[in-house]
């Protein structure tokens, strides 16, 4: 697993409200971000335009696979 450091700047009123609700912890924010990223990835995977673009990229770079560039 990789670590990513994110700085979030929020309006003071929102910080106070989130703090009072107990949803400003690192654990809670991490869970929200993970859920949002997963939802965005799923939306991209189901987007026909995105699928076409990914297929086009695969065609364009497929030659690199034949050159052995996909091997570590």
mmCIF file of the N, C-alpha and C atoms, coordinates in Angstrom:
data_MODEL
# 
_entry.id   MODEL 
# 
loop_
_atom_site.group_PDB 
_atom_site.id 
_atom_site.type_symbol 
_atom_site.label_atom_id 
_atom_site.label_alt_id 
_atom_site.label_comp_id 
_atom_site.label_asym_id 
_atom_site.label_entity_id 
_atom_site.label_seq_id 
_atom_site.pdbx_PDB_ins_code 
_atom_site.Cartn_x 
_atom_site.Cartn_y 
_atom_site.Cartn_z 
_atom_site.occupancy 
_atom_site.B_iso_or_equiv 
_atom_site.pdbx_formal_charge 
_atom_site.auth_seq_id 
_atom_site.auth_comp_id 
_atom_site.auth_asym_id 
_atom_site.auth_atom_id 
_atom_site.pdbx_PDB_model_num 
ATOM 1   N N  . UNK A 1 1  ? 0.843   -1.163 0.000   1.00 0.00 ? 1  UNK A N  1 
ATOM 2   C CA . UNK A 1 1  ? 0.000   0.000  0.000   1.00 0.00 ? 1  UNK A CA 1 
ATOM 3   C C  . UNK A 1 1  ? 0.892   1.230  0.000   1.00 0.00 ? 1  UNK A C  1 
ATOM 4   N N  . UNK A 1 2  ? 0.472   2.269  -0.694  1.00 0.00 ? 2  UNK A N  1 
ATOM 5   C CA . UNK A 1 2  ? 1.222   3.520  -0.762  1.00 0.00 ? 2  UNK A CA 1 
ATOM 6   C C  . UNK A 1 2  ? 0.556   4.580  0.099   1.00 0.00 ? 2  UNK A C  1 
ATOM 7   N N  . UNK A 1 3  ? 1.357   5.479  0.593   1.00 0.00 ? 3  UNK A N  1 
ATOM 8   C CA . UNK A 1 3  ? 0.834   6.601  1.355   1.00 0.00 ? 3  UNK A CA 1 
ATOM 9   C C  . UNK A 1 3  ? 0.761   7.828  0.470   1.00 0.00 ? 3  UNK A C  1 
ATOM 10  N N  . UNK A 1 4  ? -0.317  8.584  0.622   1.00 0.00 ? 4  UNK A N  1 
ATOM 11  C CA . UNK A 1 4  ? -0.491  9.838  -0.089  1.00 0.00 ? 4  UNK A CA 1 
ATOM 12  C C  . UNK A 1 4  ? -0.844  10.887 0.949   1.00 0.00 ? 4  UNK A C  1 
ATOM 13  N N  . UNK A 1 5  ? -0.149  11.998 0.913   1.00 0.00 ? 5  UNK A N  1 
ATOM 14  C CA . UNK A 1 5  ? -0.436  13.067 1.862   1.00 0.00 ? 5  UNK A CA 1 
ATOM 15  C C  . UNK A 1 5  ? -1.292  14.110 1.166   1.00 0.00 ? 5  UNK A C  1 
ATOM 16  N N  . UNK A 1 6  ? -2.402  14.461 1.802   1.00 0.00 ? 6  UNK A N  1 
ATOM 17  C CA . UNK A 1 6  ? -3.345  15.422 1.233   1.00 0.00 ? 6  UNK A CA 1 
ATOM 18  C C  . UNK A 1 6  ? -3.583  16.527 2.249   1.00 0.00 ? 6  UNK A C  1 
ATOM 19  N N  . UNK A 1 7  ? -3.551  17.762 1.789   1.00 0.00 ? 7  UNK A N  1 
ATOM 20  C CA . UNK A 1 7  ? -3.901  18.901 2.630   1.00 0.00 ? 7  UNK A CA 1 
ATOM 21  C C  . UNK A 1 7  ? -5.268  19.390 2.198   1.00 0.00 ? 7  UNK A C  1 
ATOM 22  N N  . UNK A 1 8  ? -6.162  19.527 3.168   1.00 0.00 ? 8  UNK A N  1 
ATOM 23  C CA . UNK A 1 8  ? -7.519  19.981 2.880   1.00 0.00 ? 8  UNK A CA 1 
ATOM 24  C C  . UNK A 1 8  ? -7.755  21.291 3.621   1.00 0.00 ? 8  UNK A C  1 
ATOM 25  N N  . UNK A 1 9  ? -8.178  22.295 2.904   1.00 0.00 ? 9  UNK A N  1 
ATOM 26  C CA . UNK A 1 9  ? -8.503  23.580 3.516   1.00 0.00 ? 9  UNK A CA 1 
ATOM 27  C C  . UNK A 1 9  ? -10.024 23.732 3.483   1.00 0.00 ? 9  UNK A C  1 
ATOM 28  N N  . UNK A 1 10 ? -10.596 23.947 4.663   1.00 0.00 ? 10 UNK A N  1 
ATOM 29  C CA . UNK A 1 10 ? -12.041 24.046 4.805   1.00 0.00 ? 10 UNK A CA 1 
ATOM 30  C C  . UNK A 1 10 ? -12.417 25.358 5.474   1.00 0.00 ? 10 UNK A C  1 
ATOM 31  N N  . UNK A 1 11 ? -13.588 25.879 5.145   1.00 0.00 ? 11 UNK A N  1 
ATOM 32  C CA . UNK A 1 11 ? -14.063 27.071 5.847   1.00 0.00 ? 11 UNK A CA 1 
ATOM 33  C C  . UNK A 1 11 ? -14.221 26.774 7.345   1.00 0.00 ? 11 UNK A C  1 
ATOM 34  N N  . UNK A 1 12 ? -13.943 27.761 8.164   1.00 0.00 ? 12 UNK A N  1 
ATOM 35  C CA . UNK A 1 12 ? -13.978 27.585 9.620   1.00 0.00 ? 12 UNK A CA 1 
ATOM 36  C C  . UNK A 1 12 ? -15.324 27.058 10.106  1.00 0.00 ? 12 UNK A C  1 
ATOM 37  N N  . UNK A 1 13 ? -16.417 27.548 9.543   1.00 0.00 ? 13 UNK A N  1 
ATOM 38  C CA . UNK A 1 13 ? -17.751 27.095 9.955   1.00 0.00 ? 13 UNK A CA 1 
ATOM 39  C C  . UNK A 1 13 ? -17.929 25.600 9.686   1.00 0.00 ? 13 UNK A C  1 
ATOM 40  N N  . UNK A 1 14 ? -17.419 25.149 8.563   1.00 0.00 ? 14 UNK A N  1 
ATOM 41  C CA . UNK A 1 14 ? -17.525 23.730 8.230   1.00 0.00 ? 14 UNK A CA 1 
ATOM 42  C C  . UNK A 1 14 ? -16.667 22.884 9.174   1.00 0.00 ? 14 UNK A C  1 
ATOM 43  N N  . UNK A 1 15 ? -15.492 23.385 9.513   1.00 0.00 ? 15 UNK A N  1 
ATOM 44  C CA . UNK A 1 15 ? -14.616 22.671 10.450  1.00 0.00 ? 15 UNK A CA 1 
ATOM 45  C C  . UNK A 1 15 ? -15.315 22.520 11.794  1.00 0.00 ? 15 UNK A C  1 
ATOM 46  N N  . UNK A 1 16 ? -15.918 23.597 12.284  1.00 0.00 ? 16 UNK A N  1 
ATOM 47  C CA . UNK A 1 16 ? -16.616 23.543 13.571  1.00 0.00 ? 16 UNK A CA 1 
ATOM 48  C C  . UNK A 1 16 ? -17.768 22.543 13.527  1.00 0.00 ? 16 UNK A C  1 
ATOM 49  N N  . UNK A 1 17 ? -18.558 22.594 12.451  1.00 0.00 ? 17 UNK A N  1 
ATOM 50  C CA . UNK A 1 17 ? -19.701 21.677 12.339  1.00 0.00 ? 17 UNK A CA 1 
ATOM 51  C C  . UNK A 1 17 ? -19.232 20.225 12.234  1.00 0.00 ? 17 UNK A C  1 
ATOM 52  N N  . UNK A 1 18 ? -18.236 19.970 11.398  1.00 0.00 ? 18 UNK A N  1 
ATOM 53  C CA . UNK A 1 18 ? -17.724 18.608 11.234  1.00 0.00 ? 18 UNK A CA 1 
ATOM 54  C C  . UNK A 1 18 ? -17.101 18.096 12.530  1.00 0.00 ? 18 UNK A C  1 
ATOM 55  N N  . UNK A 1 19 ? -16.400 18.969 13.230  1.00 0.00 ? 19 UNK A N  1 
ATOM 56  C CA . UNK A 1 19 ? -15.800 18.576 14.503  1.00 0.00 ? 19 UNK A CA 1 
ATOM 57  C C  . UNK A 1 19 ? -16.872 18.212 15.523  1.00 0.00 ? 19 UNK A C  1 
ATOM 58  N N  . UNK A 1 20 ? -17.923 19.017 15.573  1.00 0.00 ? 20 UNK A N  1 
ATOM 59  C CA . UNK A 1 20 ? -18.993 18.744 16.542  1.00 0.00 ? 20 UNK A CA 1 
ATOM 60  C C  . UNK A 1 20 ? -19.718 17.439 16.224  1.00 0.00 ? 20 UNK A C  1 
ATOM 61  N N  . UNK A 1 21 ? -19.749 17.061 14.950  1.00 0.00 ? 21 UNK A N  1 
ATOM 62  C CA . UNK A 1 21 ? -20.387 15.800 14.550  1.00 0.00 ? 21 UNK A CA 1 
ATOM 63  C C  . UNK A 1 21 ? -19.431 14.615 14.662  1.00 0.00 ? 21 UNK A C  1 
ATOM 64  N N  . UNK A 1 22 ? -18.152 14.891 14.888  1.00 0.00 ? 22 UNK A N  1 
ATOM 65  C CA . UNK A 1 22 ? -17.173 13.816 15.020  1.00 0.00 ? 22 UNK A CA 1 
ATOM 66  C C  . UNK A 1 22 ? -16.739 13.199 13.712  1.00 0.00 ? 22 UNK A C  1 
ATOM 67  N N  . UNK A 1 23 ? -16.881 13.939 12.631  1.00 0.00 ? 23 UNK A N  1 
ATOM 68  C CA . UNK A 1 23 ? -16.527 13.385 11.314  1.00 0.00 ? 23 UNK A CA 1 
ATOM 69  C C  . UNK A 1 23 ? -15.283 14.043 10.716  1.00 0.00 ? 23 UNK A C  1 
ATOM 70  N N  . UNK A 1 24 ? -14.485 14.663 11.568  1.00 0.00 ? 24 UNK A N  1 
ATOM 71  C CA . UNK A 1 24 ? -13.287 15.320 11.056  1.00 0.00 ? 24 UNK A CA 1 
ATOM 72  C C  . UNK A 1 24 ? -12.024 14.536 11.378  1.00 0.00 ? 24 UNK A C  1 
ATOM 73  N N  . UNK A 1 25 ? -12.170 13.298 11.802  1.00 0.00 ? 25 UNK A N  1 
ATOM 74  C CA . UNK A 1 25 ? -10.997 12.479 12.120  1.00 0.00 ? 25 UNK A CA 1 
ATOM 75  C C  . UNK A 1 25 ? -10.323 12.008 10.836  1.00 0.00 ? 25 UNK A C  1 
ATOM 76  N N  . UNK A 1 26 ? -9.039  11.720 10.929  1.00 0.00 ? 26 UNK A N  1 
ATOM 77  C CA . UNK A 1 26 ? -8.299  11.222 9.765   1.00 0.00 ? 26 UNK A CA 1 
ATOM 78  C C  . UNK A 1 26 ? -8.906  9.935  9.230   1.00 0.00 ? 26 UNK A C  1 
ATOM 79  N N  . UNK A 1 27 ? -9.346  9.069  10.138  1.00 0.00 ? 27 UNK A N  1 
ATOM 80  C CA . UNK A 1 27 ? -9.934  7.800  9.725   1.00 0.00 ? 27 UNK A CA 1 
ATOM 81  C C  . UNK A 1 27 ? -11.210 8.022  8.923   1.00 0.00 ? 27 UNK A C  1 
ATOM 82  N N  . UNK A 1 28 ? -12.048 8.934  9.374   1.00 0.00 ? 28 UNK A N  1 
ATOM 83  C CA . UNK A 1 28 ? -13.305 9.202  8.684   1.00 0.00 ? 28 UNK A CA 1 
ATOM 84  C C  . UNK A 1 28 ? -13.060 9.853  7.329   1.00 0.00 ? 28 UNK A C  1 
ATOM 85  N N  . UNK A 1 29 ? -12.156 10.818 7.289   1.00 0.00 ? 29 UNK A N  1 
ATOM 86  C CA . UNK A 1 29 ? -11.835 11.484 6.022   1.00 0.00 ? 29 UNK A CA 1 
ATOM 87  C C  . UNK A 1 29 ? -11.232 10.493 5.038   1.00 0.00 ? 29 UNK A C  1 
ATOM 88  N N  . UNK A 1 30 ? -10.339 9.618  5.518   1.00 0.00 ? 30 UNK A N  1 
ATOM 89  C CA . UNK A 1 30 ? -9.747  8.597  4.650   1.00 0.00 ? 30 UNK A CA 1 
ATOM 90  C C  . UNK A 1 30 ? -10.824 7.687  4.066   1.00 0.00 ? 30 UNK A C  1 
ATOM 91  N N  . UNK A 1 31 ? -11.782 7.275  4.883   1.00 0.00 ? 31 UNK A N  1 
ATOM 92  C CA . UNK A 1 31 ? -12.866 6.406  4.404   1.00 0.00 ? 31 UNK A CA 1 
ATOM 93  C C  . UNK A 1 31 ? -13.706 7.119  3.353   1.00 0.00 ? 31 UNK A C  1 
ATOM 94  N N  . UNK A 1 32 ? -14.001 8.401  3.576   1.00 0.00 ? 32 UNK A N  1 
ATOM 95  C CA . UNK A 1 32 ? -14.779 9.173  2.594   1.00 0.00 ? 32 UNK A CA 1 
ATOM 96  C C  . UNK A 1 32 ? -14.029 9.306  1.271   1.00 0.00 ? 32 UNK A C  1 
ATOM 97  N N  . UNK A 1 33 ? -12.729 9.612  1.349   1.00 0.00 ? 33 UNK A N  1 
ATOM 98  C CA . UNK A 1 33 ? -11.927 9.751  0.133   1.00 0.00 ? 33 UNK A CA 1 
ATOM 99  C C  . UNK A 1 33 ? -11.830 8.423  -0.621  1.00 0.00 ? 33 UNK A C  1 
ATOM 100 N N  . UNK A 1 34 ? -11.615 7.334  0.100   1.00 0.00 ? 34 UNK A N  1 
ATOM 101 C CA . UNK A 1 34 ? -11.527 6.016  -0.544  1.00 0.00 ? 34 UNK A CA 1 
ATOM 102 C C  . UNK A 1 34 ? -12.835 5.677  -1.250  1.00 0.00 ? 34 UNK A C  1 
ATOM 103 N N  . UNK A 1 35 ? -13.951 5.928  -0.579  1.00 0.00 ? 35 UNK A N  1 
ATOM 104 C CA . UNK A 1 35 ? -15.260 5.638  -1.174  1.00 0.00 ? 35 UNK A CA 1 
ATOM 105 C C  . UNK A 1 35 ? -15.483 6.489  -2.419  1.00 0.00 ? 35 UNK A C  1 
ATOM 106 N N  . UNK A 1 36 ? -15.081 7.765  -2.360  1.00 0.00 ? 36 UNK A N  1 
ATOM 107 C CA . UNK A 1 36 ? -15.255 8.652  -3.505  1.00 0.00 ? 36 UNK A CA 1 
ATOM 108 C C  . UNK A 1 36 ? -14.380 8.229  -4.678  1.00 0.00 ? 36 UNK A C  1 
ATOM 109 N N  . UNK A 1 37 ? -13.133 7.876  -4.400  1.00 0.00 ? 37 UNK A N  1 
ATOM 110 C CA . UNK A 1 37 ? -12.225 7.435  -5.475  1.00 0.00 ? 37 UNK A CA 1 
ATOM 111 C C  . UNK A 1 37 ? -12.742 6.148  -6.106  1.00 0.00 ? 37 UNK A C  1 
ATOM 112 N N  . UNK A 1 38 ? -13.195 5.214  -5.281  1.00 0.00 ? 38 UNK A N  1 
ATOM 113 C CA . UNK A 1 38 ? -13.733 3.959  -5.819  1.00 0.00 ? 38 UNK A CA 1 
ATOM 114 C C  . UNK A 1 38 ? -14.966 4.223  -6.687  1.00 0.00 ? 38 UNK A C  1 
ATOM 115 N N  . UNK A 1 39 ? -15.821 5.135  -6.256  1.00 0.00 ? 39 UNK A N  1 
ATOM 116 C CA . UNK A 1 39 ? -17.018 5.469  -7.043  1.00 0.00 ? 39 UNK A CA 1 
ATOM 117 C C  . UNK A 1 39 ? -16.627 6.099  -8.375  1.00 0.00 ? 39 UNK A C  1 
ATOM 118 N N  . UNK A 1 40 ? -15.622 6.973  -8.359  1.00 0.00 ? 40 UNK A N  1 
ATOM 119 C CA . UNK A 1 40 ? -15.166 7.600  -9.602  1.00 0.00 ? 40 UNK A CA 1 
ATOM 120 C C  . UNK A 1 40 ? -14.549 6.586  -10.549 1.00 0.00 ? 40 UNK A C  1 
ATOM 121 N N  . UNK A 1 41 ? -13.763 5.651  -10.020 1.00 0.00 ? 41 UNK A N  1 
ATOM 122 C CA . UNK A 1 41 ? -13.169 4.612  -10.860 1.00 0.00 ? 41 UNK A CA 1 
ATOM 123 C C  . UNK A 1 41 ? -14.244 3.724  -11.478 1.00 0.00 ? 41 UNK A C  1 
ATOM 124 N N  . UNK A 1 42 ? -15.260 3.382  -10.692 1.00 0.00 ? 42 UNK A N  1 
ATOM 125 C CA . UNK A 1 42 ? -16.359 2.574  -11.202 1.00 0.00 ? 42 UNK A CA 1 
ATOM 126 C C  . UNK A 1 42 ? -17.122 3.323  -12.293 1.00 0.00 ? 42 UNK A C  1 
ATOM 127 N N  . UNK A 1 43 ? -17.356 4.618  -12.073 1.00 0.00 ? 43 UNK A N  1 
ATOM 128 C CA . UNK A 1 43 ? -18.043 5.423  -13.087 1.00 0.00 ? 43 UNK A CA 1 
ATOM 129 C C  . UNK A 1 43 ? -17.227 5.476  -14.375 1.00 0.00 ? 43 UNK A C  1 
ATOM 130 N N  . UNK A 1 44 ? -15.902 5.626  -14.253 1.00 0.00 ? 44 UNK A N  1 
ATOM 131 C CA . UNK A 1 44 ? -15.054 5.652  -15.448 1.00 0.00 ? 44 UNK A CA 1 
ATOM 132 C C  . UNK A 1 44 ? -15.089 4.308  -16.157 1.00 0.00 ? 44 UNK A C  1 
ATOM 133 N N  . UNK A 1 45 ? -15.078 3.227  -15.398 1.00 0.00 ? 45 UNK A N  1 
ATOM 134 C CA . UNK A 1 45 ? -15.084 1.884  -15.991 1.00 0.00 ? 45 UNK A CA 1 
ATOM 135 C C  . UNK A 1 45 ? -16.384 1.625  -16.740 1.00 0.00 ? 45 UNK A C  1 
ATOM 136 N N  . UNK A 1 46 ? -17.464 2.261  -16.313 1.00 0.00 ? 46 UNK A N  1 
ATOM 137 C CA . UNK A 1 46 ? -18.768 2.059  -16.952 1.00 0.00 ? 46 UNK A CA 1 
ATOM 138 C C  . UNK A 1 46 ? -19.092 3.110  -18.003 1.00 0.00 ? 46 UNK A C  1 
ATOM 139 N N  . UNK A 1 47 ? -18.211 4.072  -18.204 1.00 0.00 ? 47 UNK A N  1 
ATOM 140 C CA . UNK A 1 47 ? -18.428 5.151  -19.172 1.00 0.00 ? 47 UNK A CA 1 
ATOM 141 C C  . UNK A 1 47 ? -17.996 4.683  -20.559 1.00 0.00 ? 47 UNK A C  1 
ATOM 142 N N  . UNK A 1 48 ? -18.943 4.606  -21.510 1.00 0.00 ? 48 UNK A N  1 
ATOM 143 C CA . UNK A 1 48 ? -18.597 4.125  -22.860 1.00 0.00 ? 48 UNK A CA 1 
ATOM 144 C C  . UNK A 1 48 ? -17.510 4.966  -23.532 1.00 0.00 ? 48 UNK A C  1 
ATOM 145 N N  . UNK A 1 49 ? -17.517 6.287  -23.327 1.00 0.00 ? 49 UNK A N  1 
ATOM 146 C CA . UNK A 1 49 ? -16.480 7.134  -23.923 1.00 0.00 ? 49 UNK A CA 1 
ATOM 147 C C  . UNK A 1 49 ? -15.105 6.810  -23.336 1.00 0.00 ? 49 UNK A C  1 
ATOM 148 N N  . UNK A 1 50 ? -15.066 6.601  -22.034 1.00 0.00 ? 50 UNK A N  1 
ATOM 149 C CA . UNK A 1 50 ? -13.804 6.258  -21.380 1.00 0.00 ? 50 UNK A CA 1 
ATOM 150 C C  . UNK A 1 50 ? -13.305 4.895  -21.859 1.00 0.00 ? 50 UNK A C  1 
ATOM 151 N N  . UNK A 1 51 ? -14.223 3.953  -22.008 1.00 0.00 ? 51 UNK A N  1 
ATOM 152 C CA . UNK A 1 51 ? -13.834 2.615  -22.482 1.00 0.00 ? 51 UNK A CA 1 
ATOM 153 C C  . UNK A 1 51 ? -13.247 2.692  -23.887 1.00 0.00 ? 51 UNK A C  1 
ATOM 154 N N  . UNK A 1 52 ? -13.877 3.507  -24.750 1.00 0.00 ? 52 UNK A N  1 
ATOM 155 C CA . UNK A 1 52 ? -13.350 3.663  -26.117 1.00 0.00 ? 52 UNK A CA 1 
ATOM 156 C C  . UNK A 1 52 ? -11.962 4.286  -26.084 1.00 0.00 ? 52 UNK A C  1 
ATOM 157 N N  . UNK A 1 53 ? -11.775 5.281  -25.235 1.00 0.00 ? 53 UNK A N  1 
ATOM 158 C CA . UNK A 1 53 ? -10.475 5.929  -25.139 1.00 0.00 ? 53 UNK A CA 1 
ATOM 159 C C  . UNK A 1 53 ? -9.412  4.956  -24.633 1.00 0.00 ? 53 UNK A C  1 
ATOM 160 N N  . UNK A 1 54 ? -9.750  4.156  -23.637 1.00 0.00 ? 54 UNK A N  1 
ATOM 161 C CA . UNK A 1 54 ? -8.803  3.175  -23.118 1.00 0.00 ? 54 UNK A CA 1 
ATOM 162 C C  . UNK A 1 54 ? -8.467  2.120  -24.174 1.00 0.00 ? 54 UNK A C  1 
ATOM 163 N N  . UNK A 1 55 ? -9.461  1.708  -24.943 1.00 0.00 ? 55 UNK A N  1 
ATOM 164 C CA . UNK A 1 55 ? -9.199  0.754  -26.022 1.00 0.00 ? 55 UNK A CA 1 
ATOM 165 C C  . UNK A 1 55 ? -8.274  1.362  -27.066 1.00 0.00 ? 55 UNK A C  1 
ATOM 166 N N  . UNK A 1 56 ? -8.470  2.660  -27.383 1.00 0.00 ? 56 UNK A N  1 
ATOM 167 C CA . UNK A 1 56 ? -7.604  3.338  -28.347 1.00 0.00 ? 56 UNK A CA 1 
ATOM 168 C C  . UNK A 1 56 ? -6.174  3.422  -27.822 1.00 0.00 ? 56 UNK A C  1 
ATOM 169 N N  . UNK A 1 57 ? -6.020  3.714  -26.543 1.00 0.00 ? 57 UNK A N  1 
ATOM 170 C CA . UNK A 1 57 ? -4.684  3.764  -25.935 1.00 0.00 ? 57 UNK A CA 1 
ATOM 171 C C  . UNK A 1 57 ? -4.030  2.387  -26.009 1.00 0.00 ? 57 UNK A C  1 
ATOM 172 N N  . UNK A 1 58 ? -4.807  1.354  -25.745 1.00 0.00 ? 58 UNK A N  1 
ATOM 173 C CA . UNK A 1 58 ? -4.283  -0.020 -25.822 1.00 0.00 ? 58 UNK A CA 1 
ATOM 174 C C  . UNK A 1 58 ? -3.792  -0.335 -27.235 1.00 0.00 ? 58 UNK A C  1 
ATOM 175 N N  . UNK A 1 59 ? -4.539  0.102  -28.225 1.00 0.00 ? 59 UNK A N  1 
ATOM 176 C CA . UNK A 1 59 ? -4.127  -0.130 -29.618 1.00 0.00 ? 59 UNK A CA 1 
ATOM 177 C C  . UNK A 1 59 ? -2.839  0.635  -29.914 1.00 0.00 ? 59 UNK A C  1 
ATOM 178 N N  . UNK A 1 60 ? -2.796  1.903  -29.500 1.00 0.00 ? 60 UNK A N  1 
ATOM 179 C CA . UNK A 1 60 ? -1.637  2.746  -29.788 1.00 0.00 ? 60 UNK A CA 1 
ATOM 180 C C  . UNK A 1 60 ? -0.368  2.243  -29.108 1.00 0.00 ? 60 UNK A C  1 
ATOM 181 N N  . UNK A 1 61 ? -0.498  1.732  -27.883 1.00 0.00 ? 61 UNK A N  1 
ATOM 182 C CA . UNK A 1 61 ? 0.677   1.308  -27.136 1.00 0.00 ? 61 UNK A CA 1 
ATOM 183 C C  . UNK A 1 61 ? 0.862   -0.208 -27.151 1.00 0.00 ? 61 UNK A C  1 
ATOM 184 N N  . UNK A 1 62 ? 0.005   -0.917 -27.857 1.00 0.00 ? 62 UNK A N  1 
ATOM 185 C CA . UNK A 1 62 ? 0.114   -2.365 -27.939 1.00 0.00 ? 62 UNK A CA 1 
ATOM 186 C C  . UNK A 1 62 ? 1.442   -2.822 -28.507 1.00 0.00 ? 62 UNK A C  1 
ATOM 187 N N  . UNK A 1 63 ? 2.019   -2.020 -29.369 1.00 0.00 ? 63 UNK A N  1 
ATOM 188 C CA . UNK A 1 63 ? 3.313   -2.353 -29.969 1.00 0.00 ? 63 UNK A CA 1 
ATOM 189 C C  . UNK A 1 63 ? 4.393   -2.431 -28.892 1.00 0.00 ? 63 UNK A C  1 
ATOM 190 N N  . UNK A 1 64 ? 4.306   -1.595 -27.877 1.00 0.00 ? 64 UNK A N  1 
ATOM 191 C CA . UNK A 1 64 ? 5.290   -1.601 -26.799 1.00 0.00 ? 64 UNK A CA 1 
ATOM 192 C C  . UNK A 1 64 ? 5.290   -2.940 -26.073 1.00 0.00 ? 64 UNK A C  1 
ATOM 193 N N  . UNK A 1 65 ? 4.130   -3.552 -25.977 1.00 0.00 ? 65 UNK A N  1 
ATOM 194 C CA . UNK A 1 65 ? 4.036   -4.872 -25.342 1.00 0.00 ? 65 UNK A CA 1 
ATOM 195 C C  . UNK A 1 65 ? 4.856   -5.887 -26.127 1.00 0.00 ? 65 UNK A C  1 
ATOM 196 N N  . UNK A 1 66 ? 4.819   -5.785 -27.435 1.00 0.00 ? 66 UNK A N  1 
ATOM 197 C CA . UNK A 1 66 ? 5.580   -6.699 -28.274 1.00 0.00 ? 66 UNK A CA 1 
ATOM 198 C C  . UNK A 1 66 ? 7.085   -6.484 -28.129 1.00 0.00 ? 66 UNK A C  1 
ATOM 199 N N  . UNK A 1 67 ? 7.484   -5.274 -27.739 1.00 0.00 ? 67 UNK A N  1 
ATOM 200 C CA . UNK A 1 67 ? 8.899   -4.962 -27.558 1.00 0.00 ? 67 UNK A CA 1 
ATOM 201 C C  . UNK A 1 67 ? 9.427   -5.417 -26.193 1.00 0.00 ? 67 UNK A C  1 
ATOM 202 N N  . UNK A 1 68 ? 8.546   -5.977 -25.368 1.00 0.00 ? 68 UNK A N  1 
ATOM 203 C CA . UNK A 1 68 ? 8.945   -6.430 -24.050 1.00 0.00 ? 68 UNK A CA 1 
ATOM 204 C C  . UNK A 1 68 ? 8.941   -5.351 -22.998 1.00 0.00 ? 68 UNK A C  1 
ATOM 205 N N  . UNK A 1 69 ? 8.365   -4.199 -23.293 1.00 0.00 ? 69 UNK A N  1 
ATOM 206 C CA . UNK A 1 69 ? 8.356   -3.113 -22.339 1.00 0.00 ? 69 UNK A CA 1 
ATOM 207 C C  . UNK A 1 69 ? 7.377   -3.337 -21.186 1.00 0.00 ? 69 UNK A C  1 
ATOM 208 N N  . UNK A 1 70 ? 6.499   -4.311 -21.321 1.00 0.00 ? 70 UNK A N  1 
ATOM 209 C CA . UNK A 1 70 ? 5.541   -4.584 -20.253 1.00 0.00 ? 70 UNK A CA 1 
ATOM 210 C C  . UNK A 1 70 ? 6.142   -5.483 -19.180 1.00 0.00 ? 70 UNK A C  1 
ATOM 211 N N  . UNK A 1 71 ? 7.350   -5.958 -19.389 1.00 0.00 ? 71 UNK A N  1 
ATOM 212 C CA . UNK A 1 71 ? 7.988   -6.867 -18.432 1.00 0.00 ? 71 UNK A CA 1 
ATOM 213 C C  . UNK A 1 71 ? 8.866   -6.074 -17.472 1.00 0.00 ? 71 UNK A C  1 
ATOM 214 N N  . UNK A 1 72 ? 8.795   -6.435 -16.203 1.00 0.00 ? 72 UNK A N  1 
ATOM 215 C CA . UNK A 1 72 ? 9.590   -5.716 -15.190 1.00 0.00 ? 72 UNK A CA 1 
ATOM 216 C C  . UNK A 1 72 ? 10.993  -6.288 -15.118 1.00 0.00 ? 72 UNK A C  1 
# 
